Amino acid sequence: MSALPLVGMGGAYHRHGITTIGPAKTMPSGGFIYMDGRQLANDVAAGLIDLTLQQWQAIQQWVSDHSNAPAAILAVGDVFPLALAWLASNHSTTLPPPLNGSSRTGDLAKTPQGVSLSVPAALPFAFMGTAKSEFYIRGDDNQLLPSQAKSFVERWWHAGGVYHPWERWLMARPCCRLAVVRDRLTAQVLADHLPAEDPSSAPSNSSSFCSSSPSFSTAEADFSEQGLFRRGKVAYLGNPMMDDMAPSHRLSSFLRSQLPSWLRQHTSANDAANHTANGSQDSDHDTSSSQSTNVVRPQCSTSAHTTNAAAQATPLQSAATQSSPFRHALAIFPGSRVPEVFSNWELLTASIPHLVSSLASGSGVNSGDTNPNTSISAATSTNTTNIASSTSIGPLPVLFLCPIVPSLPPSPFSTALLAQGWRPLRPGRPSWEGEGGEAKGGQEEEEWMALGEGGSLHGLAFCLPGGEEKRRDCGEGRGSLTSVESSAGAESSDGSVGGVRAVLVMVRGGFADCAHEAHAAMAMAGTATEQMVGLGKPVFIMPGDGPQFTAAFAEAQTRLLGKSVALCGSPEEMGPVAAATITNSAVIQETAADGRIRMGGPGGARRIATAVMDAMIALRV
């Protein structure tokens, strides 16, 4: 097996041990030229035309090298790889035929010398369309969206579906053995409008080769039960994006065991700093104050005399008493492309204070859901790491989980957080350190550190201070530093608990773990947003400067993913919108159902692989 990466360097293929052919180059647009003509101009200036010609030459060479052996092509993406696959199939018919007895099969012919030759059979190919969906132009009722049917021209243009006539023509060619699309609605519309094949264009042995109706190994009844679809060569077999999403549970263990202790260290150090700043009191008053500000330790006993204490427990409860120490958990997906990912990160994290403030004040929060955990857990009953539904554990900080692409350094992300007022949480070294009346702010971590036991999970943790703030001199020319005063376990007007408004954990990799732990997401990404929606969780997005996540891309994503995505115009808008959604059980349940319709469940990759092999079973033999 060989792969030709048309966009990017093909790192995913290399990580899985798949050989790549042809040149590879990362273009300025990252492959998103269809959203902005300026990006196409930038790519052309960067050598797009030369790169395309070289890639076509690599395809020709590969076809020639495999002309005497069973071979086939799988085109993945949009019309560009589809067209290349069709051109490669045509090119294969121009190659000199091998001597009779080789593995190639076609119409037999004889040379003037009487040597039997086989007429070249066109190279078969399959197409996996990932870029288009009928949901871009249609609603759940299969009717064109108002925004896509403003004129007679638009209604006529979309009459045949989201795939253009030339794309459908390519898929209708006899040697396109299989056309797999990303959802059931798209498959139904495509099957209805795919042109009939021209029998005269098929090779004479098409009954055993290039059949337009490949045999699928999955039973028809199974297709109906799983919401799948097939007709002729068109099929919806599930969405591979939802595969390989099983969590490792390493993050879950860290969140429920070690992170609470880090928060206790931070809160205790913060309280000590406040006492030092306020001056010494008489011993009796000191004792009383200390008791009122100390963090309540985990209550594991179920005896009668500890019941009331458990009811007053703080957010820093242990895993023994609850499933999660946080009342809300949201993921942040800034994307993966440099430098866009860094600007996206600053926008998304800027919305956090607005979200926390909205939850604390109740502005925009659904008044019908008095328990903020009820709405979340109702929609994610299948998630083994639901937020605790108990109302006896008191107010809890808000948790943000941020998977970062492993190839990116943590410094740009942590620097942006520190500039926004976040403070590092580090084991054994609280972010507030009282030394002789001086509080020192934690410095930026330059490298990832181990989270949890075993060293298999790496990341960085931060907290956002809150409560009633006081400014005091830090000494050593450091200027002023915000010190937080807030009674441990009590929630202040800004939503802080024990001096903490929110907790953020950056994880190196770990996307699946973050997605399963979170119950909603704030995102400026493509695939990550779709996967979160497929898990039945709402996503809040806003446009950036691009080149990928522009206003046009974000608007198109709302059409693709429907009710599961809320498009916001700014961080100030995203916070209240997110707060209102995650506290509304009806919206959460509706989102979960719609997400499953649009993205499907796991298992698509294996079904598609099986169907491709079934469709290619004749493989020029």
C-alpha positions as CSV (number, residue, x, y, z in Angstrom):
1,M,0.0,0.0,0.0
2,S,1.2,3.5,-0.9
3,A,-0.3,6.9,-0.3
4,L,0.0,10.2,-2.1
5,P,-0.7,13.2,0.3
6,L,-2.2,15.9,-1.9
7,V,-2.3,18.4,1.0
8,G,0.4,18.6,3.7
9,M,3.4,16.4,4.4
10,G,1.6,13.1,5.1
11,G,2.7,12.8,8.7
12,A,-0.3,10.6,9.6
13,Y,0.7,8.0,6.9
14,H,4.3,8.0,8.2
15,R,3.2,7.4,11.8
16,H,1.2,4.3,10.6
17,G,4.1,3.0,8.6
18,I,2.5,3.7,5.2
19,T,4.9,4.5,2.3
20,T,4.2,7.8,0.6
21,I,5.0,8.6,-3.0
22,G,5.5,11.9,-4.9
23,P,6.4,15.3,-3.5
24,A,4.7,16.8,-0.4
25,K,4.5,20.4,0.6
26,T,2.5,22.5,3.0
27,M,0.7,25.3,1.3
28,P,-0.2,28.6,2.9
29,S,-3.9,27.8,2.7
30,G,-3.6,24.4,4.4
31,G,-5.9,23.1,1.6
32,F,-8.8,25.5,2.3
33,I,-8.6,27.5,-1.0
34,Y,-12.4,27.1,-1.7
35,M,-13.3,29.4,1.1
36,D,-11.2,32.4,0.0
37,G,-9.9,33.2,-3.5
38,R,-6.9,35.0,-1.9
39,Q,-5.7,31.7,-0.4
40,L,-5.7,30.2,-3.9
41,A,-3.5,33.1,-5.1
42,N,-1.2,32.6,-2.2
43,D,-0.9,28.8,-3.0
44,V,-0.2,29.5,-6.6
45,A,2.6,31.9,-5.6
46,A,4.0,29.2,-3.3
47,G,4.2,26.7,-6.2
48,L,0.8,25.0,-6.3
49,I,0.9,24.4,-10.1
50,D,4.3,22.8,-10.1
51,L,3.4,20.7,-7.1
52,T,0.3,19.4,-8.8
53,L,2.2,18.5,-12.0
54,Q,4.7,16.7,-10.0
55,Q,2.0,14.8,-8.1
56,W,0.4,13.8,-11.4
57,Q,3.8,12.5,-12.6
58,A,4.1,10.4,-9.5
59,I,0.7,8.9,-10.1
60,Q,1.6,8.0,-13.6
61,Q,4.8,6.4,-12.5
62,W,2.9,4.4,-9.8
63,V,0.3,3.2,-12.4
64,S,3.2,2.1,-14.7
65,D,5.0,0.3,-11.9
66,H,1.8,-1.7,-11.0
67,S,0.6,-2.3,-14.6
68,N,1.4,-6.1,-14.3
69,A,-0.2,-6.6,-10.9
70,P,-3.6,-6.2,-9.3
71,A,-4.0,-2.6,-8.2
72,A,-6.6,-0.1,-7.4
73,I,-6.9,3.5,-6.2
74,L,-8.9,4.9,-3.3
75,A,-9.5,8.7,-3.7
76,V,-10.4,10.5,-0.4
77,G,-11.6,14.0,-0.1
78,D,-13.2,16.2,-2.8
79,V,-13.3,16.5,-6.6
80,F,-9.6,16.9,-6.9
81,P,-8.5,13.4,-5.8
82,L,-11.6,12.0,-7.6
83,A,-10.5,13.6,-10.9
84,L,-6.9,12.4,-10.4
85,A,-8.2,8.8,-9.8
86,W,-10.3,9.0,-13.0
87,L,-7.3,10.3,-15.0
88,A,-5.1,7.5,-13.6
89,S,-7.7,5.0,-14.6
90,N,-7.7,6.4,-18.2
91,H,-3.9,6.5,-18.2
92,S,-3.7,2.8,-17.3
93,T,-5.4,1.9,-20.6
94,T,-2.6,3.6,-22.6
95,L,0.2,1.5,-21.2
96,P,1.7,-1.3,-23.4
97,P,-0.1,-4.6,-22.7
98,P,1.9,-7.3,-21.0
99,L,2.4,-10.8,-22.5
100,N,-0.5,-13.2,-22.0
101,G,-0.3,-15.1,-18.7
102,S,0.3,-12.1,-16.5
103,S,-2.1,-11.0,-13.9
104,R,-3.8,-8.3,-16.1
105,T,-7.0,-9.1,-17.8
106,G,-8.9,-7.5,-20.7
107,D,-10.0,-8.5,-24.2
108,L,-7.5,-10.9,-25.7
109,A,-5.7,-10.0,-29.0
110,K,-2.8,-11.3,-31.0
111,T,0.2,-9.7,-32.5
112,P,1.1,-10.3,-36.2
113,Q,3.6,-12.8,-34.9
114,G,0.7,-14.7,-33.2
115,V,1.7,-13.8,-29.6
116,S,-1.4,-13.5,-27.4
117,L,-1.7,-10.2,-25.6
118,S,-4.3,-8.8,-23.2
119,V,-5.9,-5.4,-23.9
120,P,-5.2,-3.3,-20.8
121,A,-8.1,-3.1,-18.4
122,A,-8.8,0.3,-16.9
123,L,-7.6,0.7,-13.3
124,P,-10.5,0.5,-10.9
125,F,-11.0,3.1,-8.2
126,A,-13.3,4.0,-5.3
127,F,-14.2,7.4,-4.0
128,M,-14.7,8.4,-0.3
129,G,-16.3,11.8,-0.2
130,T,-15.5,13.6,3.0
131,A,-15.8,17.3,2.0
132,K,-19.5,17.5,1.0
133,S,-22.8,16.8,2.7
134,E,-26.4,17.5,1.8
135,F,-26.7,19.2,5.2
136,Y,-24.8,22.1,3.7
137,I,-27.8,22.9,1.6
138,R,-30.7,21.0,3.1
139,G,-32.5,20.7,6.4
140,D,-33.5,17.6,8.3
141,D,-36.7,17.6,6.2
142,N,-34.7,17.2,3.0
143,Q,-35.8,20.6,1.8
144,L,-33.4,23.3,0.6
145,L,-32.3,25.7,3.3
146,P,-33.7,29.2,2.7
147,S,-30.2,30.6,2.4
148,Q,-29.5,28.1,-0.5
149,A,-32.7,28.7,-2.4
150,K,-33.0,32.5,-2.8
151,S,-33.3,32.4,-6.6
152,F,-34.4,30.2,-9.4
153,V,-30.7,29.7,-10.4
154,E,-29.8,28.4,-6.9
155,R,-32.9,26.1,-6.7
156,W,-32.0,24.7,-10.2
157,W,-28.3,24.4,-9.3
158,H,-29.0,22.4,-6.1
159,A,-31.7,20.3,-7.6
160,G,-29.3,17.4,-8.2
161,G,-27.8,17.7,-4.7
162,V,-24.6,19.1,-3.2
163,Y,-22.4,17.2,-5.7
164,H,-22.0,19.1,-8.9
165,P,-22.9,17.4,-12.3
166,W,-19.2,16.8,-13.2
167,E,-18.6,15.2,-9.9
168,R,-21.6,12.9,-10.3
169,W,-20.4,12.1,-13.9
170,L,-17.0,11.0,-12.5
171,M,-18.6,8.8,-9.9
172,A,-20.8,7.3,-12.6
173,R,-17.9,6.1,-14.7
174,P,-17.8,2.2,-14.9
175,C,-14.5,1.9,-13.2
176,C,-15.5,3.9,-10.2
177,R,-16.5,0.8,-8.3
178,L,-17.7,2.5,-5.1
179,A,-18.8,6.0,-3.9
180,V,-19.0,6.3,-0.1
181,V,-20.3,9.5,1.4
182,R,-20.4,11.0,4.9
183,D,-24.1,10.7,5.9
184,R,-27.3,8.9,5.0
185,L,-29.1,12.0,3.5
186,T,-26.2,12.6,1.1
187,A,-26.2,9.0,0.0
188,Q,-29.9,9.0,-0.7
189,V,-29.8,12.2,-2.8
190,L,-26.6,11.1,-4.7
191,A,-28.1,7.7,-5.5
192,D,-31.2,9.4,-6.9
193,H,-29.3,11.7,-9.2
194,L,-26.2,9.6,-10.2
195,P,-26.2,9.3,-14.0
196,A,-26.7,5.9,-15.6
197,E,-23.6,4.2,-16.8
198,D,-22.8,4.0,-20.5
199,P,-22.6,0.2,-21.1
200,S,-20.4,0.8,-24.2
201,S,-17.7,2.4,-22.1
202,A,-17.3,-0.6,-19.9
203,P,-14.8,-3.3,-20.7
204,S,-16.1,-6.6,-22.2
205,N,-15.5,-8.5,-19.0
206,S,-17.3,-6.0,-16.8
207,S,-19.5,-8.7,-15.3
208,S,-16.5,-9.7,-13.2
209,F,-14.8,-6.3,-13.1
210,C,-16.0,-2.7,-12.8
211,S,-19.5,-3.8,-11.8
212,S,-21.6,-0.9,-10.8
213,S,-23.2,-2.9,-8.0
214,P,-20.4,-4.3,-5.8
215,S,-21.3,-6.9,-3.3
216,F,-21.4,-5.7,0.3
217,S,-20.8,-8.1,3.1
218,T,-23.1,-6.3,5.4
219,A,-26.7,-7.7,5.4
220,E,-29.5,-5.4,4.3
221,A,-31.2,-5.7,7.7
222,D,-28.1,-4.6,9.5
223,F,-27.9,-1.5,7.3
224,S,-31.5,-0.5,8.2
225,E,-31.0,-1.0,11.9
226,Q,-27.8,1.0,11.9
227,G,-29.1,3.9,9.8
228,L,-26.8,3.0,6.9
229,F,-27.6,3.1,3.2
230,R,-26.6,1.5,0.0
231,R,-27.9,1.5,-3.6
232,G,-25.8,0.5,-6.5
233,K,-22.3,1.9,-6.0
234,V,-23.4,4.6,-3.6
235,A,-23.2,3.9,0.1
236,Y,-23.2,5.5,3.5
237,L,-21.4,3.1,5.9
238,G,-20.7,5.4,8.8
239,N,-18.3,8.3,9.4
240,P,-14.6,7.3,10.1
241,M,-14.2,10.4,12.1
242,M,-16.1,8.7,15.0
243,D,-13.7,5.8,15.1
244,D,-10.6,5.6,17.3
245,M,-12.3,7.9,19.9
246,A,-12.1,5.6,22.9
247,P,-10.6,7.4,25.9
248,S,-7.6,6.0,27.7
249,H,-9.0,7.2,31.1
250,R,-5.5,8.5,32.1
251,L,-6.9,12.0,32.1
252,S,-9.9,10.9,34.1
253,S,-7.7,9.5,36.8
254,F,-5.7,12.7,37.0
255,L,-8.8,14.9,37.3
256,R,-10.3,12.9,40.1
257,S,-7.2,12.2,42.1
258,Q,-4.3,14.6,41.7
259,L,-5.8,17.8,40.4
260,P,-8.0,18.3,43.5
261,S,-4.9,18.1,45.7
262,W,-3.2,20.7,43.5
263,L,-6.2,22.9,44.0
264,R,-6.0,22.4,47.8
265,Q,-2.4,23.4,47.8
266,H,-3.2,26.5,45.8
267,T,-6.2,27.5,48.0
268,S,-4.2,26.9,51.2
269,A,-1.3,28.9,50.1
270,N,-3.6,31.7,48.9
271,D,-5.4,31.7,52.3
272,A,-2.0,31.9,54.1
273,A,-0.9,34.8,51.9
274,N,-4.1,36.7,52.7
275,H,-3.7,36.2,56.4
276,T,-0.1,37.5,56.2
277,A,-1.3,40.5,54.2
278,N,-4.1,41.3,56.6
279,G,-1.7,41.3,59.6
280,S,-1.7,39.1,62.7
281,Q,-4.9,38.9,64.9
282,D,-5.3,37.7,68.5
283,S,-4.9,33.9,68.9
284,D,-8.6,33.2,69.5
285,H,-9.6,35.2,66.4
286,D,-6.8,33.6,64.5
287,T,-8.1,30.1,65.2
288,S,-11.6,31.0,64.2
289,S,-10.5,32.6,61.0
290,S,-8.3,29.6,60.1
291,Q,-11.2,27.2,60.6
292,S,-13.4,29.3,58.4
293,T,-11.0,29.5,55.5
294,N,-9.5,26.0,55.5
295,V,-10.5,23.8,52.6
296,V,-12.7,20.9,53.8
297,R,-10.9,17.6,53.4
298,P,-12.6,14.8,51.5
299,Q,-15.3,13.1,53.4
300,C,-15.3,9.4,52.8
301,S,-17.3,8.2,55.8
302,T,-21.0,7.6,55.4
303,S,-21.8,7.7,59.2
304,A,-24.5,10.0,60.6
305,H,-22.1,12.5,62.1
306,T,-20.4,13.1,58.8
307,T,-23.5,13.6,56.7
308,N,-23.7,17.3,57.4
309,A,-20.0,17.8,56.7
310,A,-20.4,16.1,53.4
311,A,-23.2,18.4,52.5
312,Q,-21.0,21.4,53.0
313,A,-18.0,19.9,51.1
314,T,-16.1,22.1,48.7
315,P,-15.3,21.5,45.1
316,L,-12.1,19.7,46.1
317,Q,-13.8,16.4,46.9
318,S,-12.1,13.1,46.2
319,A,-13.0,10.6,43.6
320,A,-14.4,8.4,46.3
321,T,-17.4,10.7,46.9
322,Q,-18.2,11.9,43.4
323,S,-17.5,11.3,39.8
324,S,-16.0,14.7,39.1
325,P,-14.9,17.7,41.3
326,F,-16.2,20.2,38.8
327,R,-19.7,21.4,38.1
328,H,-19.1,22.1,34.4
329,A,-16.4,20.7,32.1
330,L,-15.8,22.3,28.6
331,A,-13.2,21.5,26.0
332,I,-11.3,24.1,24.0
333,F,-10.3,23.2,20.4
334,P,-8.2,25.9,18.8
335,G,-7.2,23.9,15.8
336,S,-3.8,22.6,14.8
337,R,-2.4,24.8,12.0
338,V,0.3,27.3,12.8
339,P,0.1,30.3,13.2
340,E,-3.7,30.3,13.1
341,V,-3.9,28.0,16.2
342,F,-2.3,30.7,18.4
343,S,-4.7,33.5,17.5
344,N,-7.6,31.1,17.9
345,W,-6.4,30.2,21.3
346,E,-6.3,33.8,22.5
347,L,-9.9,34.3,21.3
348,L,-11.3,31.2,22.8
349,T,-9.6,31.6,26.2
350,A,-10.8,35.2,26.3
351,S,-14.4,34.0,26.4
352,I,-13.8,32.0,29.7
353,P,-14.3,34.9,32.1
354,H,-17.5,35.8,30.4
355,L,-18.8,32.3,30.7
356,V,-17.9,32.0,34.3
357,S,-19.5,35.3,35.1
358,S,-22.7,34.4,33.3
359,L,-22.9,31.2,35.3
360,A,-22.3,33.0,38.5
361,S,-24.8,35.8,37.9
362,G,-27.4,33.6,36.2
363,S,-27.6,35.9,33.2
364,G,-28.6,33.9,30.2
365,V,-28.8,30.7,32.3
366,N,-32.0,28.7,31.9
367,S,-34.1,29.3,35.0
368,G,-35.9,26.0,34.6
369,D,-32.8,24.0,35.4
370,T,-31.9,24.7,39.0
371,N,-29.2,22.0,39.1
372,P,-26.5,22.8,36.6
373,N,-25.4,19.2,36.5
374,T,-28.9,17.8,35.5
375,S,-28.9,19.1,32.0
376,I,-25.4,17.9,31.2
377,S,-25.7,14.4,32.6
378,A,-29.1,13.9,31.0
379,A,-27.6,14.2,27.5
380,T,-24.5,12.2,28.3
381,S,-25.9,9.2,30.1
382,T,-23.7,6.9,28.0
383,N,-20.5,8.8,29.2
384,T,-18.9,6.9,32.0
385,T,-17.3,10.2,33.3
386,N,-20.4,12.3,33.8
387,I,-20.3,15.3,36.0
388,A,-21.6,14.5,39.4
389,S,-25.4,14.9,39.7
390,S,-25.4,15.4,43.4
391,T,-26.5,18.8,44.6
392,S,-25.0,18.3,48.1
393,I,-21.4,19.0,47.2
394,G,-21.8,22.7,47.0
395,P,-20.5,25.1,44.3
396,L,-17.7,23.9,42.0
397,P,-15.1,25.6,39.8
398,V,-15.5,25.3,36.0
399,L,-13.0,23.0,34.2
400,F,-11.6,23.6,30.8
401,L,-9.8,20.8,28.9
402,C,-7.5,21.7,26.1
403,P,-5.8,19.0,23.9
404,I,-2.8,20.5,22.1
405,V,-1.2,18.9,19.0
406,P,1.8,17.0,20.2
407,S,4.1,18.7,17.7
408,L,3.4,22.2,19.1
409,P,5.3,23.6,22.1
410,P,3.4,24.7,25.2
411,S,5.1,28.1,25.6
412,P,2.9,30.1,23.2
413,F,-0.3,28.8,24.9
414,S,0.9,29.3,28.5
415,T,2.2,32.7,27.7
416,A,-1.2,33.8,26.4
417,L,-2.8,32.4,29.6
418,L,-0.5,34.2,31.9
419,A,-1.1,37.5,30.0
420,Q,-4.9,36.9,30.7
421,G,-4.3,36.5,34.4
422,W,-4.1,32.8,34.8
423,R,-1.7,31.2,37.3
424,P,0.1,27.8,37.0
425,L,-0.9,24.9,39.2
426,R,2.1,22.8,40.0
427,P,2.5,19.9,42.4
428,G,4.5,20.9,45.5
429,R,4.8,24.5,44.3
430,P,1.5,26.4,44.6
431,S,1.1,29.4,42.3
432,W,0.9,31.6,45.4
433,E,3.9,31.2,47.6
434,G,4.0,33.1,50.9
435,E,7.6,33.9,51.9
436,G,8.0,36.6,54.5
437,G,4.9,38.4,53.5
438,E,5.8,38.3,49.8
439,A,3.7,36.4,47.3
440,K,5.4,35.3,44.1
441,G,3.6,34.5,40.9
442,G,4.3,31.2,39.2
443,Q,6.6,31.5,36.2
444,E,5.8,30.1,32.7
445,E,6.4,26.4,32.3
446,E,8.8,25.9,29.3
447,E,8.1,22.1,28.9
448,W,5.3,19.7,29.4
449,M,5.2,18.0,32.7
450,A,3.8,14.6,33.7
451,L,0.2,14.5,34.8
452,G,-0.7,11.6,37.0
453,E,1.2,8.5,37.7
454,G,3.3,6.6,35.2
455,G,4.4,9.6,33.1
456,S,2.2,8.6,30.1
457,L,0.1,11.8,30.3
458,H,1.7,15.2,29.9
459,G,0.3,18.7,30.2
460,L,0.1,21.9,32.2
461,A,-2.6,23.1,34.7
462,F,-3.7,26.6,35.4
463,C,-6.2,28.4,37.5
464,L,-8.0,31.7,37.0
465,P,-8.0,33.7,40.3
466,G,-11.2,35.3,41.4
467,G,-13.0,36.6,44.5
468,E,-12.5,40.0,46.1
469,E,-9.1,41.2,44.9
470,K,-6.6,43.2,46.8
471,R,-3.4,44.7,45.4
472,R,-0.2,44.5,47.4
473,D,3.4,45.0,46.6
474,C,5.3,41.8,45.8
475,G,8.7,43.2,46.5
476,E,11.9,42.6,44.5
477,G,10.7,45.0,41.8
478,R,8.0,42.7,40.7
479,G,5.2,45.2,41.0
480,S,1.7,44.4,42.2
481,L,0.1,40.9,42.2
482,T,-3.5,40.1,42.7
483,S,-4.2,38.3,45.9
484,V,-7.5,36.6,46.3
485,E,-9.7,36.7,49.4
486,S,-12.6,34.2,49.3
487,S,-13.9,31.9,52.0
488,A,-13.0,28.3,51.1
489,G,-16.0,26.4,49.8
490,A,-18.1,29.6,49.3
491,E,-18.9,31.0,45.9
492,S,-18.3,34.7,45.4
493,S,-20.2,37.0,43.1
494,D,-17.8,36.3,40.2
495,G,-18.2,32.5,40.5
496,S,-14.9,31.8,42.2
497,V,-14.7,29.1,44.8
498,G,-11.8,29.2,47.3
499,G,-10.3,32.0,45.2
500,V,-10.5,30.1,42.0
501,R,-12.9,31.0,39.2
502,A,-11.9,28.3,36.7
503,V,-9.3,25.6,36.1
504,L,-7.7,24.9,32.8
505,V,-5.7,21.8,31.9
506,M,-3.7,21.7,28.7
507,V,-3.0,18.1,27.6
508,R,-0.3,17.1,25.1
509,G,-2.4,15.1,22.6
510,G,-5.2,13.4,24.5
511,F,-8.0,14.6,22.2
512,A,-10.3,11.6,22.9
513,D,-9.9,11.9,26.6
514,C,-10.7,15.6,26.6
515,A,-13.7,15.1,24.3
516,H,-15.2,12.4,26.6
517,E,-14.5,14.3,29.8
518,A,-16.0,17.5,28.6
519,H,-19.7,18.0,28.1
520,A,-19.5,20.9,25.6
521,A,-16.8,22.6,23.7
522,M,-15.6,26.0,22.5
523,A,-13.9,25.5,19.2
524,M,-12.3,27.0,16.1
525,A,-11.5,23.8,14.4
526,G,-13.0,21.5,11.7
527,T,-12.6,17.8,12.5
528,A,-12.5,18.2,16.3
529,T,-15.8,20.1,16.2
530,E,-17.5,17.4,14.1
531,Q,-16.3,14.7,16.4
532,M,-17.6,16.5,19.5
533,V,-21.0,16.9,17.8
534,G,-20.9,13.2,16.9
535,L,-20.5,12.5,20.7
536,G,-23.8,14.3,21.2
537,K,-22.3,17.5,22.8
538,P,-22.9,21.1,21.9
539,V,-20.1,23.2,20.4
540,F,-19.7,27.0,20.4
541,I,-17.7,28.5,17.6
542,M,-16.6,32.0,16.4
543,P,-14.8,33.0,13.2
544,G,-11.1,34.0,13.2
545,D,-8.7,35.4,10.7
546,G,-8.1,32.0,9.0
547,P,-6.9,30.7,6.6
548,Q,-9.1,27.8,7.8
549,F,-11.6,29.1,10.4
550,T,-12.9,32.2,8.6
551,A,-16.4,33.6,8.8
552,A,-17.4,31.7,5.7
553,F,-16.0,28.4,7.1
554,A,-17.8,28.9,10.5
555,E,-21.1,29.7,8.7
556,A,-20.8,26.6,6.6
557,Q,-20.1,24.5,9.7
558,T,-23.3,25.7,11.3
559,R,-25.3,24.4,8.2
560,L,-23.4,21.1,8.3
561,L,-23.8,20.4,12.0
562,G,-27.2,22.1,12.6
563,K,-28.5,22.5,16.1
564,S,-25.3,21.1,17.6
565,V,-23.3,24.3,16.8
566,A,-23.9,27.8,18.0
567,L,-22.1,30.6,16.0
568,C,-21.0,33.5,18.1
569,G,-19.5,36.8,17.0
570,S,-17.0,37.4,19.8
571,P,-15.7,36.1,23.2
572,E,-18.1,38.5,25.0
573,E,-21.0,36.8,23.2
574,M,-19.7,33.2,23.4
575,G,-19.6,33.2,27.2
576,P,-23.3,33.9,27.9
577,V,-24.4,31.7,25.0
578,A,-22.4,28.8,26.3
579,A,-23.7,29.3,29.9
580,A,-27.3,29.4,28.7
581,T,-26.9,26.2,26.6
582,I,-25.1,24.0,29.1
583,T,-27.8,24.7,31.8
584,N,-30.7,23.9,29.5
585,S,-31.6,20.2,29.6
586,A,-34.0,20.4,26.6
587,V,-31.4,22.0,24.3
588,I,-28.7,19.4,25.5
589,Q,-31.0,16.5,24.7
590,E,-31.9,17.9,21.3
591,T,-28.3,18.5,20.5
592,A,-27.3,14.9,21.3
593,A,-30.0,13.5,19.0
594,D,-29.2,15.8,16.1
595,G,-25.4,15.1,16.4
596,R,-25.9,11.4,16.1
597,I,-28.0,11.9,12.9
598,R,-25.4,14.1,11.3
599,M,-22.2,12.2,12.3
600,G,-23.3,8.7,13.1
601,G,-21.5,6.3,15.4
602,P,-18.3,4.3,15.4
603,G,-17.5,1.4,13.1
604,G,-17.5,3.3,9.8
605,A,-13.8,2.8,9.0
606,R,-14.0,-1.0,9.2
607,R,-17.2,-1.1,7.2
608,I,-15.8,1.2,4.5
609,A,-12.5,-0.8,4.3
610,T,-14.5,-4.1,3.9
611,A,-16.7,-2.5,1.2
612,V,-13.7,-1.2,-0.7
613,M,-12.1,-4.7,-0.7
614,D,-15.4,-6.3,-1.8
615,A,-15.8,-3.8,-4.6
616,M,-12.2,-4.4,-5.8
617,I,-12.4,-8.2,-5.4
618,A,-11.9,-8.7,-9.2
619,L,-8.9,-6.3,-9.2
620,R,-7.8,-6.8,-12.8
621,V,-7.3,-10.6,-12.3
